[in-house]
Amino acid sequence: MSAPYTLYFYEHCPFCTKARMIFGFKKIPYEKRILLNDDVDGPVRMVGRKVVPILEEDGHFMPESMDIVMHIDGVGTPVLTGKTRPEITSWLQKAAAPLYRLFLPRAAAAPLPEFDTTSARAGFIRRKEPSVGAFSALLEEKTEELTQLNALLKDLAPLIRSPEAVNGELSTDDIHLFAHLHSLSLIRGVVYPAEIEAYRQAMAVRSGVELFDDIAV
Ligand SMILES: N[C@@H](CCC(=O)N[C@@H](CS)C(=O)NCC(=O)O)C(=O)O
C-alpha cells in the first residue's frame, strides 16, 4: 500500500527540512516529491501560492512547515514533548543572517534536484542574489560570515545537553536547530565542536534527512 502522506519540497529549503524531520522522528513513511524551483503552477494549484513544503493527505493540502510538524507529531504518540529554551531561539536568531548569506550562493550552485533545469537555477539566482549581495564574494574561502559562524558554534556547543535532543528531550528546538545545521552543512570550512558534530550526526540519522557534507563548497 502506498504511503498516505506525500510531501512536496526542495532539498535546500530549511522549512522543508523541518517537515521532513518529523516523519523520520516518528518513523512514518511518506512519499517524497521534489518540485523544480520554478514550478509555480503545482504549488498554486495545491495551496494557492508558490511555497513549499506542502503536505498532501487524503486529497487535502497543507502548507506551513510547523503546521505540518505539529500535525504529524499528533499522529499516534507525540515525540516533541520536551520544553524549549530561550537560549536556543536566541542562538538561532544570531546565526540566521551570516548563515543565509553563505548558504544561498552555495545552494544556487549545488547539484540538487530542484535545480535540474537551467531555468530553475537561473530563477533562484535572480530572486535570491539581491537579498544578500554578490554571490561571487560570498563564495570566497575566508569570509567575515564564516568567522562569525565558527564563533557562534563555540557558543552553541555548551548548550547541547545530549546528541539525541538539544534540551535532553526532543522538542521543537530540535526541529529548528537541525534545520539550521542542515543548511550549514553546505558550507565548507565550518568547524564543528565535538558536541555539535555528535548532535548533527545523530539528528541526521534519526530524522532521515542527510547532511550536505559531501557536496559542501
Ligand atoms: N512560513 C513558511 C515559509 C516557507 C518558505 O518560505 N519556503 C520557501 C522555500 S525555502 C518558498 O517556498 N519560497 C517561495 C519561492 O521559493 O518562490 C513555512 O514555514 O513553511
The ligand as a Gaussian input file, in Angstrom:
#p B3LYP/6-31G(d) Opt

LIG

0 1
 N        6.286000      30.014000       6.592000
 C        6.589000      29.029000       5.578000
 C        7.770000      29.510000       4.779000
 C        8.145000      28.552000       3.664000
 C        9.085000      29.183000       2.666000
 O        9.422000      30.378000       2.738000
 N        9.514000      28.378000       1.715000
 C       10.349000      28.891000       0.658000
 C       11.387000      27.875000       0.223000
 S       12.694000      27.773000       1.412000
 C        9.479000      29.147000      -0.545000
 O        8.703000      28.299000      -0.930000
 N        9.616000      30.342000      -1.100000
 C        8.924000      30.705000      -2.301000
 C        9.790000      30.551000      -3.500000
 O       10.787000      29.806000      -3.465000
 O        9.429000      31.137000      -4.525000
 C        6.877000      27.688000       6.265000
 O        7.307000      27.702000       7.426000
 O        6.636000      26.642000       5.648000

